Amino acid sequence: MAEYKDIRGLRVKYLSADPSNPETGEVWYNSSSATLKTYIMAPGTVAAGGAPGGSGGKSQLGGCGTVTAGLMFGGEPTTTATEEYNGTAWANVNAAPTGGTDMGSAGTQTSGLWVGGTGTTGNSYEYDGTNWGSTATLGTAVRFAVGTCGTQTAAMLTGGYLTPGTPTNIMQSYDGSSWTTIPQTFPTGNATPGFRTSGIQTAIVAAGGPVPSGNNVATELWDGSSWTAVNNLGIGLSAGTQQGTTSATVLMSGHPASPPSYGVEIQTWDGTDWSTSPATLSTGRAQACGGGTTASMFIANGAPGVDATEIYTGPALATRTLTTS
């Protein structure tokens, strides 16, 4: 059997402590702990976060921000509750001007956007970190405005329901003061009430759709002028929770089969393909809210009555102990 020095041209270093700045792929023997170690890409992990308060057990709610500065609002049962997250705990803050569900959401904790939804179909609201205020009405009122992404001053709403059971493929852009229906449309309108989008106004990834349906594995990329079909999801689903960009996105949970099933899977997009992470959520859920990036993302609440937050931390370089298992 070939030895390490024959493969790498180097002997394994014999050290009394782990190196402070190891190189990727470096291997050494730590004499103090009597362990063989290496510095490699470690898989993603999931950890428990703080339990929500006033929005506890809600689904079909809005959320945005980051793992250390998150925001959630509204939800079913219908509520005006708004909560902020500091990375450890949720705190109730000033209520939204009205209750609603299935709204779109975008932005940050101090610059959030609520778009359409059931009970608020034609309305949008802005949050400044303290208070909510009404802003421009949508050009076309939409329930299930879940295909919303971007920022408070540059958002895109794709599809939704015009009326119960009537999906649409229209696209509406927001510039911080008014909504405009653009000429382009989403390729499959019947997918929009169940898919999710992430990214910015000019670069969006859309994934999933209603189940059971052939659309529940579809992925489409928007480049600011047109949509392009790309590689499918590994696990088809509806009503997941998605954050990221066209080159790096995380899609969590959702309905992987006909409701009422609830998934725990986490899928990651690298700009070309989807991969299923070895990390999974501890609680299956759908129609939850979330915020963050592929490096660190939160998911909170969701059906069926989930009252919990979980934090996904993406793969990262780390020191690992080598074993025979």
Secondary structure, DSSP 4 states (H G I P E B T S, - for coil): ---HHHHHSSPPEEESS--SSPPTT-EEEETTTTEEEEEEEEPPEEEE-PPPSTTTT-BS-EEEE-SSSEEEE--BTT---EEEE-SS-EEE-SPPSS--BS-EEEEETTEEEEE--BT-TT-EEEE-SS-EEE-PPPSS--BS---EEE-SSSEEEEEEEEETTEEEEEEEEE-SS-EEEEEEE-S-GGGTTT-EEEEETTEEEEE--SSSSGGGG-EEEE-SS-EEEEPPPSS--BS-EEEE-SSSEEEE--BSSSTT-----EEEE-SS-EEE-S---SS--BS-EEEE-SSEEEEE--BTT---EEEEE--EEEEEEE---
